[in-house]
Amino acid sequence: METSQEEHSQPVANKNGEDLKADRFRMLEDIARELAGEVIFPTYFDAALRLRKDLQNPDLPTARIAKIVSIEPLVAAKLMQLAGSALYSPDGSPAKDLSAAISRLGVDLVRTTALAIAMNQLLRSRDMAIFNDLTRALWDHSIRTAAAARILARTYTRINPDEALLAGLVHDLGAFYMLYRAVQYPELRVRPDSIKYLIIQWHEGIGVTLL
């Protein structure tokens, strides 16, 4: 059942119990429909803004582009997906890490793709300001996890450290996406605890689907 904009714009009622469960379920239904298509959503506004600014420099060296892109989870995931597509990988072999993906795609395409995604994120980020503390916490957690994964892989395993960094970077994509969807429901925007509950329960499966 489609959820109309009119329903989302109605005054927020003091819901609880079964009514609140129905709101949560409606959001999850909408997410399931959207995941069937192309999904672009904001992660953290400041990161998207910095990415957009840096990539506008036409003289940026390749190493710097790789470093910039590697700190933005959605851009990194999209570039990995593109590098593994039939157009850029005729034999079907996936890129093992972000550096390999950038080498395969070329600097110009990486810059164009990353900039397009970042600008799209900026257009969608304004409504997420209500969850700014939570998005910042998720962002910081993603960066710390990525750094720790790289160090552990390099020190204790034979896993490619860059591949481990990428895994840490994108492991909370589902949580960012759920926050973006939550702001579209007035009755959920005023209930951060309810959103946190949904994220804990569902973000891992949704993240796998996004990737």
Buried (B, 14 or more C-beta within 10 A) or exposed (E): EEBEEEEBEEEEEEBEEEEBEEBBEBBBEBBEEEEEEEBBBBBBBEBBBBBBEBBEEEEBEBEEBBEBBBBBBBBBBBBBBBBBEEEBBEEEEEBBBBBBBBBBBEBEBBBEBBBBBBEBBBEBBEEBEBBEEBBBEBBEBBBEBBEEBBEBBBEEEEBBBBBBBBBBBBBBBBBBBBBBBBBBBBBBBEBBEBBBEBBEEBBBEBBEBBE
